[in-house]
Amino acid sequence: FFSSRRRHTRYWRDWSSDVCSSDLDDRVYAYLRNNGNLHFEIVLEDRGAGKSVSYNPGGGFAGVRNISYAPDGTNVIFAFPNQNGPQQIQSLDRDGKTVSLLTDSNGVNVCPSYSRDGSQIVFSSSRDGDFDIFTMNSDGSNPVNVTQSPGMDTHPCFSPDRKKIAFTSIRKGNYDIYLLEIASRKVQRLTSNPEVDDYPCWSPDGKTRSEEHTSELQS
């Protein structure tokens, strides 16, 4: 079963609207704030403690992307260019003070997302030449390419039991949602629309998936 949210545009979404929360406490959440000229900072909010912390990565053009809160609420992960190089996956602690580098590879690393138990991270990377879906341990160790397919694979999301990954791919020429069974590497195409289907996510019980559906207005 799929539900979808229709947006009448063919452009990428506004990255400043990224919001995520901790599974441990929905009063703890993070989002991106646009300070002008596409310069973003990460804001960590704790409504329970009445605390707000911001992290500014610096530079005139800060391409922070794709924030995701750890299930236990201890840190957020995000993509950001490392030392003027390609985007890498980084981790920021809940106090907004300590940043750790989780990937350090050739190519671009983006769209990180935690597994429900917090033990693994799934992300998209072009390190092998094409954008594929990778998994790695939460400390950045043992990265594994799990799709290895021509065409861009991106915006991955673990199922709650960590056995499957829903993701977006243009391997057939259009943005559609696919499902990967990790153990078998079997991939199933879930949508086949002339419009753009993107950003899949799972319900807490893993029985329902939702994606963002985009169409183009005709003049």
Disulfide bonds with the S-S distance in Angstrom:
none
